């Protein structure tokens, strides 16, 4: 098991001048309103990701803790246009991030690669006049066959984001941990983190728009 160093992934969104920034999480989202905004606005096409299909939000069943599962499929220009995916899960209540992440980590370990990599990037969004801190955890199996890279991101107390990108290289014969070149072993997970950050920006934008509507009313 290899635990990789932390980096900071900073995304600029919804910048508002004249107010000082402070570290705080996003508030809980209104499920129906957030799903509606995601359907209408989609995910920003940035950092080499291009939407392949519109965001599809499916309502959860009455027995589910999840109000909506919103899924988007994108083409990743840094992976020769291969498919990347992001799922934004909107809960009726809260969720256990550590438990969800442990499930993903265990699934990656069961793939049986020579190395199972774990990567916890520090993510923050600078916007809405504040710095928004976001918890993230990423995983990948590498070796004779490199798996896709997966990231789980806690965007809000009731919004969880899961992203998946294809590996740049089909296989690996070594692990490197420098942050200076394209051969770095954590680059796929960093890429999955970038995609997840686009989902977090979409959530933040939707909440910002909802707050503006409430102020006008």
C-alpha positions as CSV (number, residue, x, y, z in Angstrom):
1,X,0.0,0.0,0.0
2,X,1.4,3.4,-1.0
3,X,0.2,6.6,0.6
4,X,1.0,9.6,-1.6
5,X,1.7,13.1,-0.5
6,X,-0.9,15.8,-0.3
7,X,-1.3,18.6,-2.8
8,X,-3.7,21.5,-3.0
9,X,-6.2,21.6,-5.9
10,X,-7.6,25.1,-6.0
11,X,-10.5,25.9,-8.3
12,X,-11.8,29.5,-8.8
13,X,-15.6,29.8,-9.0
14,X,-18.3,32.4,-8.2
15,X,-15.8,35.0,-7.2
16,X,-17.3,37.9,-5.3
17,X,-15.2,41.0,-4.5
18,X,-15.3,43.0,-1.3
19,X,-15.6,40.2,1.2
20,X,-12.8,38.4,3.1
21,X,-12.3,34.6,2.6
22,X,-12.7,32.2,5.4
23,X,-12.4,28.4,5.4
24,X,-15.8,26.7,5.7
25,X,-17.7,23.9,4.0
26,X,-20.7,24.3,1.7
27,X,-24.0,24.1,3.4
28,X,-26.5,21.3,2.8
29,X,-28.2,21.4,-0.5
30,X,-32.0,21.3,-1.3
31,X,-32.2,18.0,-3.2
32,X,-34.9,19.0,-5.8
33,X,-33.4,22.4,-6.4
34,X,-29.8,21.1,-6.9
35,X,-30.9,18.2,-9.2
36,X,-32.8,20.8,-11.3
37,X,-29.8,23.1,-11.6
38,X,-27.5,20.2,-12.5
39,X,-29.9,19.1,-15.2
40,X,-30.1,22.6,-16.6
41,X,-26.5,23.7,-16.3
42,X,-24.5,20.5,-16.5
43,X,-20.8,20.4,-15.6
44,X,-18.4,23.1,-16.7
45,X,-16.3,22.0,-19.7
46,X,-12.9,22.8,-18.4
47,X,-9.4,21.3,-17.8
48,X,-9.7,19.2,-20.9
49,X,-13.1,17.6,-20.1
50,X,-15.9,17.8,-22.6
51,X,-19.5,16.8,-21.9
52,X,-20.5,13.7,-24.0
53,X,-24.0,13.4,-22.6
54,X,-26.2,15.8,-20.6
55,X,-26.4,15.3,-16.8
56,X,-29.0,12.7,-16.0
57,X,-30.5,12.9,-12.5
58,X,-32.5,9.9,-11.3
59,X,-34.7,10.1,-8.2
60,X,-34.0,7.6,-5.5
61,X,-36.6,5.1,-4.3
62,X,-38.6,5.6,-1.2
63,X,-36.4,3.1,0.6
64,X,-33.2,4.8,-0.4
65,X,-31.3,7.4,1.6
66,X,-30.4,9.1,-1.6
67,X,-32.8,11.7,-3.1
68,X,-31.0,11.8,-6.5
69,X,-28.1,10.2,-8.4
70,X,-26.9,12.7,-11.1
71,X,-24.5,11.2,-13.6
72,X,-22.5,12.9,-16.4
73,X,-20.3,11.3,-19.0
74,X,-17.4,13.3,-20.4
75,X,-14.5,12.9,-22.9
76,X,-11.1,13.4,-21.4
77,X,-8.7,15.1,-23.9
78,X,-5.7,14.2,-21.7
79,X,-6.6,10.5,-22.1
80,X,-7.1,10.6,-25.9
81,X,-10.8,11.4,-25.6
82,X,-11.5,8.3,-23.5
83,X,-14.6,8.3,-21.3
84,X,-14.6,9.8,-17.9
85,X,-17.6,9.8,-15.5
86,X,-18.8,11.8,-12.6
87,X,-21.7,11.0,-10.2
88,X,-23.2,13.5,-7.9
89,X,-25.2,11.8,-5.1
90,X,-27.7,14.0,-3.2
91,X,-28.8,12.6,0.1
92,X,-32.0,13.3,2.0
93,X,-29.9,13.5,5.1
94,X,-26.2,13.0,5.9
95,X,-23.8,10.2,4.9
96,X,-20.7,8.5,6.4
97,X,-17.8,9.6,4.2
98,X,-15.3,7.3,5.8
99,X,-17.5,4.3,5.3
100,X,-18.2,5.1,1.6
101,X,-14.5,5.7,1.0
102,X,-13.5,2.4,2.8
103,X,-15.8,0.5,0.4
104,X,-14.1,2.0,-2.7
105,X,-10.6,1.4,-1.2
106,X,-11.5,-2.2,-0.5
107,X,-12.9,-2.7,-4.1
108,X,-9.7,-1.3,-5.6
109,X,-7.5,-3.6,-3.4
110,X,-9.5,-6.6,-4.6
111,X,-8.5,-5.8,-8.2
112,X,-5.2,-7.5,-7.3
113,X,-2.8,-5.1,-8.8
114,X,0.8,-5.1,-7.7
115,X,0.2,-1.7,-6.0
116,X,-2.9,-0.2,-4.4
117,X,-2.4,3.6,-4.2
118,X,-4.3,5.9,-1.9
119,X,-4.2,9.7,-2.4
120,X,-5.9,12.4,-0.2
121,X,-5.6,15.7,-2.0
122,X,-6.5,18.9,-0.2
123,X,-9.2,20.6,-2.3
124,X,-10.5,24.1,-1.9
125,X,-12.8,26.3,-3.9
126,X,-12.1,30.1,-3.8
127,X,-15.5,31.7,-4.3
128,X,-18.6,33.3,-3.0
129,X,-16.3,35.6,-1.0
130,X,-14.9,32.6,1.0
131,X,-12.6,29.7,0.8
132,X,-14.5,26.4,0.8
133,X,-12.7,23.4,2.1
134,X,-13.5,20.0,0.6
135,X,-12.6,16.5,1.8
136,X,-11.4,14.1,-0.9
137,X,-9.9,10.6,-1.2
138,X,-8.7,8.9,-4.4
139,X,-7.6,5.3,-5.2
140,X,-6.1,3.3,-8.0
141,X,-4.7,-0.2,-8.6
142,X,-1.5,-0.3,-10.7
143,X,0.8,-3.0,-12.0
144,X,0.4,-5.4,-15.0
145,X,-2.9,-3.6,-15.6
146,X,-3.6,-0.1,-14.3
147,X,-7.2,0.4,-13.2
148,X,-9.2,3.5,-13.7
149,X,-8.5,6.1,-11.0
150,X,-11.4,6.9,-8.6
151,X,-12.0,9.9,-6.3
152,X,-14.7,10.4,-3.7
153,X,-15.4,14.0,-2.6
154,X,-17.5,15.4,0.2
155,X,-19.0,18.5,-1.5
156,X,-21.6,19.3,1.2
157,X,-23.1,17.5,4.2
158,X,-25.6,15.8,1.9
159,X,-23.8,15.9,-1.4
160,X,-21.2,13.2,-2.3
161,X,-19.2,13.2,-5.6
162,X,-17.6,10.2,-7.2
163,X,-15.4,10.5,-10.3
164,X,-13.6,8.0,-12.5
165,X,-11.0,8.6,-15.2
166,X,-9.1,6.1,-17.5
167,X,-5.4,5.5,-16.8
168,X,-2.9,7.3,-19.0
169,X,-0.8,4.2,-19.2
170,X,-2.1,0.7,-19.5
171,X,0.5,-0.8,-17.1
172,X,3.2,0.1,-14.6
173,X,6.5,-1.6,-13.7
174,X,7.4,0.9,-10.9
175,X,6.0,3.4,-8.5
176,X,7.3,7.0,-8.5
177,X,6.2,9.8,-6.1
178,X,7.9,12.9,-7.5
179,X,5.6,15.6,-8.7
180,X,7.7,16.8,-11.6
181,X,6.8,14.7,-14.7
182,X,4.3,12.7,-16.7
183,X,5.5,9.4,-15.3
184,X,4.3,10.2,-11.8
185,X,2.3,7.3,-10.4
186,X,-0.4,9.6,-8.9
187,X,-1.2,11.5,-12.1
188,X,-4.4,9.5,-12.8
189,X,-5.7,10.1,-9.3
190,X,-4.9,13.8,-9.6
191,X,-6.8,13.8,-12.9
192,X,-9.8,12.2,-11.2
193,X,-9.6,14.8,-8.5
194,X,-9.7,17.6,-11.1
195,X,-12.9,16.1,-12.5
196,X,-14.4,15.8,-9.1
197,X,-13.6,19.5,-8.5
198,X,-15.7,20.4,-11.5
199,X,-18.6,18.6,-9.8
200,X,-18.0,20.6,-6.6
201,X,-18.0,23.8,-8.6
202,X,-21.3,22.9,-10.2
203,X,-22.8,22.3,-6.7
204,X,-21.4,25.6,-5.4
205,X,-22.8,27.5,-8.4
206,X,-26.2,25.9,-7.9
207,X,-26.3,26.8,-4.2
208,X,-25.2,30.4,-5.1
209,X,-28.1,30.7,-7.6
210,X,-30.5,29.3,-5.0
211,X,-29.3,31.8,-2.4
212,X,-29.8,34.7,-4.9
213,X,-33.4,33.5,-5.6
214,X,-34.2,33.4,-1.9
215,X,-32.8,37.0,-1.5
216,X,-35.0,38.3,-4.4
217,X,-38.1,36.6,-2.9
